[in-house]
């Protein structure tokens, strides 16, 4: 009888699973907030490009990339429920790892596209520059 009483006082397996906490599990309000923020973060880059809001194409590209990174973080927080408190901080480590990988992928892609643009057809760009007044 003492083992039965001990079993009920600590839960079925002796661990507290935090069933009273709603932080780790998504709520309808949390999912809708994440969805609305994601839609806004998707619409802003389309508006920036289609309405030619920023004068420089470089500034537009940087703004689009910044909004993409923010959207990745929004997805990780609202849909993957990553924060510094859950899983003993391992989800925060996963967030940092994801940000590093995204930074490497974006910078590598920009580096490749830049060098392809400058080195792919130098004769064609030189010919175009000579014909311009």
PyMOL CGO cylinders between C-alpha atoms (Angstrom):
from pymol import cmd
from pymol.cgo import CYLINDER

trace = [
    CYLINDER, 0.00, 0.00, 0.00, 2.87, 2.38, 0.59, 0.3, 1, 1, 1, 1, 1, 1,
    CYLINDER, 2.87, 2.38, 0.59, 4.12, 1.93, -2.96, 0.3, 1, 1, 1, 1, 1, 1,
    CYLINDER, 4.12, 1.93, -2.96, 0.63, 2.72, -4.26, 0.3, 1, 1, 1, 1, 1, 1,
    CYLINDER, 0.63, 2.72, -4.26, 0.46, 5.91, -2.17, 0.3, 1, 1, 1, 1, 1, 1,
    CYLINDER, 0.46, 5.91, -2.17, 3.96, 6.91, -3.27, 0.3, 1, 1, 1, 1, 1, 1,
    CYLINDER, 3.96, 6.91, -3.27, 3.06, 6.26, -6.89, 0.3, 1, 1, 1, 1, 1, 1,
    CYLINDER, 3.06, 6.26, -6.89, 0.10, 8.65, -6.75, 0.3, 1, 1, 1, 1, 1, 1,
    CYLINDER, 0.10, 8.65, -6.75, 1.97, 11.38, -4.92, 0.3, 1, 1, 1, 1, 1, 1,
    CYLINDER, 1.97, 11.38, -4.92, 4.67, 11.65, -7.61, 0.3, 1, 1, 1, 1, 1, 1,
    CYLINDER, 4.67, 11.65, -7.61, 2.64, 10.76, -10.68, 0.3, 1, 1, 1, 1, 1, 1,
    CYLINDER, 2.64, 10.76, -10.68, 2.53, 7.40, -12.39, 0.3, 1, 1, 1, 1, 1, 1,
    CYLINDER, 2.53, 7.40, -12.39, 6.22, 7.15, -13.20, 0.3, 1, 1, 1, 1, 1, 1,
    CYLINDER, 6.22, 7.15, -13.20, 7.71, 9.45, -10.59, 0.3, 1, 1, 1, 1, 1, 1,
    CYLINDER, 7.71, 9.45, -10.59, 8.25, 12.35, -13.02, 0.3, 1, 1, 1, 1, 1, 1,
    CYLINDER, 8.25, 12.35, -13.02, 6.37, 15.58, -13.32, 0.3, 1, 1, 1, 1, 1, 1,
    CYLINDER, 6.37, 15.58, -13.32, 5.38, 16.00, -16.95, 0.3, 1, 1, 1, 1, 1, 1,
    CYLINDER, 5.38, 16.00, -16.95, 4.04, 19.53, -16.52, 0.3, 1, 1, 1, 1, 1, 1,
    CYLINDER, 4.04, 19.53, -16.52, 0.51, 18.81, -17.73, 0.3, 1, 1, 1, 1, 1, 1,
    CYLINDER, 0.51, 18.81, -17.73, -0.63, 22.05, -16.14, 0.3, 1, 1, 1, 1, 1, 1,
    CYLINDER, -0.63, 22.05, -16.14, 1.74, 24.10, -18.29, 0.3, 1, 1, 1, 1, 1, 1,
    CYLINDER, 1.74, 24.10, -18.29, 0.46, 25.41, -21.59, 0.3, 1, 1, 1, 1, 1, 1,
    CYLINDER, 0.46, 25.41, -21.59, 3.70, 27.14, -22.59, 0.3, 1, 1, 1, 1, 1, 1,
    CYLINDER, 3.70, 27.14, -22.59, 5.24, 24.14, -24.30, 0.3, 1, 1, 1, 1, 1, 1,
    CYLINDER, 5.24, 24.14, -24.30, 2.11, 23.24, -26.22, 0.3, 1, 1, 1, 1, 1, 1,
    CYLINDER, 2.11, 23.24, -26.22, 0.52, 25.46, -28.82, 0.3, 1, 1, 1, 1, 1, 1,
    CYLINDER, 0.52, 25.46, -28.82, -2.78, 27.19, -28.33, 0.3, 1, 1, 1, 1, 1, 1,
    CYLINDER, -2.78, 27.19, -28.33, -5.16, 28.39, -31.00, 0.3, 1, 1, 1, 1, 1, 1,
    CYLINDER, -5.16, 28.39, -31.00, -4.30, 32.00, -30.13, 0.3, 1, 1, 1, 1, 1, 1,
    CYLINDER, -4.30, 32.00, -30.13, -0.55, 31.27, -30.44, 0.3, 1, 1, 1, 1, 1, 1,
    CYLINDER, -0.55, 31.27, -30.44, -0.95, 29.53, -33.79, 0.3, 1, 1, 1, 1, 1, 1,
    CYLINDER, -0.95, 29.53, -33.79, -3.15, 32.32, -35.16, 0.3, 1, 1, 1, 1, 1, 1,
    CYLINDER, -3.15, 32.32, -35.16, -0.68, 34.95, -33.96, 0.3, 1, 1, 1, 1, 1, 1,
    CYLINDER, -0.68, 34.95, -33.96, 2.16, 33.08, -35.68, 0.3, 1, 1, 1, 1, 1, 1,
    CYLINDER, 2.16, 33.08, -35.68, 0.11, 32.67, -38.84, 0.3, 1, 1, 1, 1, 1, 1,
    CYLINDER, 0.11, 32.67, -38.84, -0.84, 36.36, -39.03, 0.3, 1, 1, 1, 1, 1, 1,
    CYLINDER, -0.84, 36.36, -39.03, 2.73, 37.51, -38.36, 0.3, 1, 1, 1, 1, 1, 1,
    CYLINDER, 2.73, 37.51, -38.36, 3.98, 35.06, -41.03, 0.3, 1, 1, 1, 1, 1, 1,
    CYLINDER, 3.98, 35.06, -41.03, 1.50, 36.37, -43.59, 0.3, 1, 1, 1, 1, 1, 1,
    CYLINDER, 1.50, 36.37, -43.59, 2.56, 39.95, -42.84, 0.3, 1, 1, 1, 1, 1, 1,
    CYLINDER, 2.56, 39.95, -42.84, 6.24, 38.99, -43.09, 0.3, 1, 1, 1, 1, 1, 1,
    CYLINDER, 6.24, 38.99, -43.09, 5.48, 37.40, -46.47, 0.3, 1, 1, 1, 1, 1, 1,
    CYLINDER, 5.48, 37.40, -46.47, 3.44, 40.33, -47.81, 0.3, 1, 1, 1, 1, 1, 1,
    CYLINDER, 3.44, 40.33, -47.81, 5.96, 43.03, -46.92, 0.3, 1, 1, 1, 1, 1, 1,
    CYLINDER, 5.96, 43.03, -46.92, 8.74, 41.73, -49.23, 0.3, 1, 1, 1, 1, 1, 1,
    CYLINDER, 8.74, 41.73, -49.23, 6.26, 41.39, -52.12, 0.3, 1, 1, 1, 1, 1, 1,
    CYLINDER, 6.26, 41.39, -52.12, 5.18, 44.98, -51.54, 0.3, 1, 1, 1, 1, 1, 1,
    CYLINDER, 5.18, 44.98, -51.54, 8.81, 46.17, -51.30, 0.3, 1, 1, 1, 1, 1, 1,
    CYLINDER, 8.81, 46.17, -51.30, 9.67, 44.58, -54.64, 0.3, 1, 1, 1, 1, 1, 1,
    CYLINDER, 9.67, 44.58, -54.64, 6.46, 45.17, -56.60, 0.3, 1, 1, 1, 1, 1, 1,
    CYLINDER, 6.46, 45.17, -56.60, 6.00, 48.82, -55.55, 0.3, 1, 1, 1, 1, 1, 1,
    CYLINDER, 6.00, 48.82, -55.55, 9.73, 49.58, -55.83, 0.3, 1, 1, 1, 1, 1, 1,
    CYLINDER, 9.73, 49.58, -55.83, 9.62, 51.22, -52.41, 0.3, 1, 1, 1, 1, 1, 1,
    CYLINDER, 9.62, 51.22, -52.41, 13.35, 51.35, -51.75, 0.3, 1, 1, 1, 1, 1, 1,
    CYLINDER, 13.35, 51.35, -51.75, 15.52, 53.22, -54.24, 0.3, 1, 1, 1, 1, 1, 1,
    CYLINDER, 15.52, 53.22, -54.24, 18.38, 50.74, -54.26, 0.3, 1, 1, 1, 1, 1, 1,
    CYLINDER, 18.38, 50.74, -54.26, 18.06, 47.09, -55.35, 0.3, 1, 1, 1, 1, 1, 1,
    CYLINDER, 18.06, 47.09, -55.35, 20.71, 46.23, -52.77, 0.3, 1, 1, 1, 1, 1, 1,
    CYLINDER, 20.71, 46.23, -52.77, 18.66, 47.79, -49.99, 0.3, 1, 1, 1, 1, 1, 1,
    CYLINDER, 18.66, 47.79, -49.99, 15.58, 45.92, -51.20, 0.3, 1, 1, 1, 1, 1, 1,
    CYLINDER, 15.58, 45.92, -51.20, 17.48, 42.62, -51.24, 0.3, 1, 1, 1, 1, 1, 1,
    CYLINDER, 17.48, 42.62, -51.24, 18.83, 43.23, -47.74, 0.3, 1, 1, 1, 1, 1, 1,
    CYLINDER, 18.83, 43.23, -47.74, 15.36, 44.10, -46.44, 0.3, 1, 1, 1, 1, 1, 1,
    CYLINDER, 15.36, 44.10, -46.44, 13.87, 40.95, -48.00, 0.3, 1, 1, 1, 1, 1, 1,
    CYLINDER, 13.87, 40.95, -48.00, 16.63, 38.79, -46.48, 0.3, 1, 1, 1, 1, 1, 1,
    CYLINDER, 16.63, 38.79, -46.48, 16.20, 40.40, -43.06, 0.3, 1, 1, 1, 1, 1, 1,
    CYLINDER, 16.20, 40.40, -43.06, 12.45, 39.77, -43.18, 0.3, 1, 1, 1, 1, 1, 1,
    CYLINDER, 12.45, 39.77, -43.18, 13.13, 36.15, -44.21, 0.3, 1, 1, 1, 1, 1, 1,
    CYLINDER, 13.13, 36.15, -44.21, 15.34, 35.62, -41.17, 0.3, 1, 1, 1, 1, 1, 1,
    CYLINDER, 15.34, 35.62, -41.17, 12.72, 37.19, -38.92, 0.3, 1, 1, 1, 1, 1, 1,
    CYLINDER, 12.72, 37.19, -38.92, 10.12, 34.88, -40.43, 0.3, 1, 1, 1, 1, 1, 1,
    CYLINDER, 10.12, 34.88, -40.43, 12.29, 31.84, -39.70, 0.3, 1, 1, 1, 1, 1, 1,
    CYLINDER, 12.29, 31.84, -39.70, 12.53, 32.91, -36.06, 0.3, 1, 1, 1, 1, 1, 1,
    CYLINDER, 12.53, 32.91, -36.06, 8.75, 33.48, -35.93, 0.3, 1, 1, 1, 1, 1, 1,
    CYLINDER, 8.75, 33.48, -35.93, 8.16, 29.96, -37.27, 0.3, 1, 1, 1, 1, 1, 1,
    CYLINDER, 8.16, 29.96, -37.27, 10.55, 28.48, -34.74, 0.3, 1, 1, 1, 1, 1, 1,
    CYLINDER, 10.55, 28.48, -34.74, 8.92, 30.29, -31.81, 0.3, 1, 1, 1, 1, 1, 1,
    CYLINDER, 8.92, 30.29, -31.81, 5.23, 30.01, -32.71, 0.3, 1, 1, 1, 1, 1, 1,
    CYLINDER, 5.23, 30.01, -32.71, 5.11, 26.67, -34.56, 0.3, 1, 1, 1, 1, 1, 1,
    CYLINDER, 5.11, 26.67, -34.56, 8.09, 24.71, -33.23, 0.3, 1, 1, 1, 1, 1, 1,
    CYLINDER, 8.09, 24.71, -33.23, 7.69, 26.18, -29.70, 0.3, 1, 1, 1, 1, 1, 1,
    CYLINDER, 7.69, 26.18, -29.70, 11.37, 26.87, -29.20, 0.3, 1, 1, 1, 1, 1, 1,
    CYLINDER, 11.37, 26.87, -29.20, 12.37, 29.03, -26.28, 0.3, 1, 1, 1, 1, 1, 1,
    CYLINDER, 12.37, 29.03, -26.28, 15.16, 29.22, -23.71, 0.3, 1, 1, 1, 1, 1, 1,
    CYLINDER, 15.16, 29.22, -23.71, 13.15, 27.49, -20.97, 0.3, 1, 1, 1, 1, 1, 1,
    CYLINDER, 13.15, 27.49, -20.97, 12.03, 24.28, -22.69, 0.3, 1, 1, 1, 1, 1, 1,
    CYLINDER, 12.03, 24.28, -22.69, 14.17, 21.15, -23.04, 0.3, 1, 1, 1, 1, 1, 1,
    CYLINDER, 14.17, 21.15, -23.04, 16.80, 22.53, -20.67, 0.3, 1, 1, 1, 1, 1, 1,
    CYLINDER, 16.80, 22.53, -20.67, 17.92, 25.18, -23.16, 0.3, 1, 1, 1, 1, 1, 1,
    CYLINDER, 17.92, 25.18, -23.16, 18.55, 22.73, -26.01, 0.3, 1, 1, 1, 1, 1, 1,
    CYLINDER, 18.55, 22.73, -26.01, 15.92, 24.40, -28.19, 0.3, 1, 1, 1, 1, 1, 1,
    CYLINDER, 15.92, 24.40, -28.19, 17.79, 27.70, -27.83, 0.3, 1, 1, 1, 1, 1, 1,
    CYLINDER, 17.79, 27.70, -27.83, 20.91, 25.92, -29.01, 0.3, 1, 1, 1, 1, 1, 1,
    CYLINDER, 20.91, 25.92, -29.01, 18.92, 24.60, -31.98, 0.3, 1, 1, 1, 1, 1, 1,
    CYLINDER, 18.92, 24.60, -31.98, 17.75, 28.16, -32.72, 0.3, 1, 1, 1, 1, 1, 1,
    CYLINDER, 17.75, 28.16, -32.72, 21.31, 29.47, -32.67, 0.3, 1, 1, 1, 1, 1, 1,
    CYLINDER, 21.31, 29.47, -32.67, 22.44, 26.59, -34.89, 0.3, 1, 1, 1, 1, 1, 1,
    CYLINDER, 22.44, 26.59, -34.89, 19.63, 27.32, -37.35, 0.3, 1, 1, 1, 1, 1, 1,
    CYLINDER, 19.63, 27.32, -37.35, 20.52, 31.01, -37.49, 0.3, 1, 1, 1, 1, 1, 1,
    CYLINDER, 20.52, 31.01, -37.49, 24.18, 30.15, -38.16, 0.3, 1, 1, 1, 1, 1, 1,
    CYLINDER, 24.18, 30.15, -38.16, 23.23, 27.69, -40.93, 0.3, 1, 1, 1, 1, 1, 1,
    CYLINDER, 23.23, 27.69, -40.93, 20.84, 30.23, -42.52, 0.3, 1, 1, 1, 1, 1, 1,
    CYLINDER, 20.84, 30.23, -42.52, 23.55, 32.91, -42.40, 0.3, 1, 1, 1, 1, 1, 1,
    CYLINDER, 23.55, 32.91, -42.40, 26.01, 30.55, -44.07, 0.3, 1, 1, 1, 1, 1, 1,
    CYLINDER, 26.01, 30.55, -44.07, 23.46, 29.58, -46.74, 0.3, 1, 1, 1, 1, 1, 1,
    CYLINDER, 23.46, 29.58, -46.74, 22.47, 33.19, -47.49, 0.3, 1, 1, 1, 1, 1, 1,
    CYLINDER, 22.47, 33.19, -47.49, 26.02, 34.54, -47.59, 0.3, 1, 1, 1, 1, 1, 1,
    CYLINDER, 26.02, 34.54, -47.59, 27.20, 31.58, -49.68, 0.3, 1, 1, 1, 1, 1, 1,
    CYLINDER, 27.20, 31.58, -49.68, 24.34, 32.03, -52.13, 0.3, 1, 1, 1, 1, 1, 1,
    CYLINDER, 24.34, 32.03, -52.13, 25.02, 35.75, -52.47, 0.3, 1, 1, 1, 1, 1, 1,
    CYLINDER, 25.02, 35.75, -52.47, 28.73, 35.09, -52.97, 0.3, 1, 1, 1, 1, 1, 1,
    CYLINDER, 28.73, 35.09, -52.97, 28.04, 32.52, -55.70, 0.3, 1, 1, 1, 1, 1, 1,
    CYLINDER, 28.04, 32.52, -55.70, 25.49, 34.75, -57.47, 0.3, 1, 1, 1, 1, 1, 1,
    CYLINDER, 25.49, 34.75, -57.47, 27.81, 37.76, -57.33, 0.3, 1, 1, 1, 1, 1, 1,
    CYLINDER, 27.81, 37.76, -57.33, 30.72, 35.82, -58.82, 0.3, 1, 1, 1, 1, 1, 1,
    CYLINDER, 30.72, 35.82, -58.82, 28.51, 34.22, -61.45, 0.3, 1, 1, 1, 1, 1, 1,
    CYLINDER, 28.51, 34.22, -61.45, 27.25, 37.66, -62.43, 0.3, 1, 1, 1, 1, 1, 1,
    CYLINDER, 27.25, 37.66, -62.43, 30.74, 39.15, -62.71, 0.3, 1, 1, 1, 1, 1, 1,
    CYLINDER, 30.74, 39.15, -62.71, 32.54, 36.17, -64.26, 0.3, 1, 1, 1, 1, 1, 1,
    CYLINDER, 32.54, 36.17, -64.26, 29.98, 34.40, -66.41, 0.3, 1, 1, 1, 1, 1, 1,
    CYLINDER, 29.98, 34.40, -66.41, 29.94, 36.57, -69.53, 0.3, 1, 1, 1, 1, 1, 1,
    CYLINDER, 29.94, 36.57, -69.53, 32.56, 39.30, -69.27, 0.3, 1, 1, 1, 1, 1, 1,
    CYLINDER, 32.56, 39.30, -69.27, 32.75, 39.73, -73.07, 0.3, 1, 1, 1, 1, 1, 1,
    CYLINDER, 32.75, 39.73, -73.07, 29.05, 40.43, -73.30, 0.3, 1, 1, 1, 1, 1, 1,
    CYLINDER, 29.05, 40.43, -73.30, 29.12, 43.06, -70.56, 0.3, 1, 1, 1, 1, 1, 1,
    CYLINDER, 29.12, 43.06, -70.56, 32.19, 44.72, -72.12, 0.3, 1, 1, 1, 1, 1, 1,
    CYLINDER, 32.19, 44.72, -72.12, 30.43, 44.87, -75.50, 0.3, 1, 1, 1, 1, 1, 1,
    CYLINDER, 30.43, 44.87, -75.50, 27.37, 46.38, -73.91, 0.3, 1, 1, 1, 1, 1, 1,
    CYLINDER, 27.37, 46.38, -73.91, 29.48, 49.01, -72.15, 0.3, 1, 1, 1, 1, 1, 1,
    CYLINDER, 29.48, 49.01, -72.15, 31.14, 50.04, -75.43, 0.3, 1, 1, 1, 1, 1, 1,
    CYLINDER, 31.14, 50.04, -75.43, 27.82, 50.56, -77.21, 0.3, 1, 1, 1, 1, 1, 1,
    CYLINDER, 27.82, 50.56, -77.21, 26.46, 52.79, -74.45, 0.3, 1, 1, 1, 1, 1, 1,
    CYLINDER, 26.46, 52.79, -74.45, 26.92, 56.52, -75.06, 0.3, 1, 1, 1, 1, 1, 1,
]
cmd.load_cgo(trace, "trace")
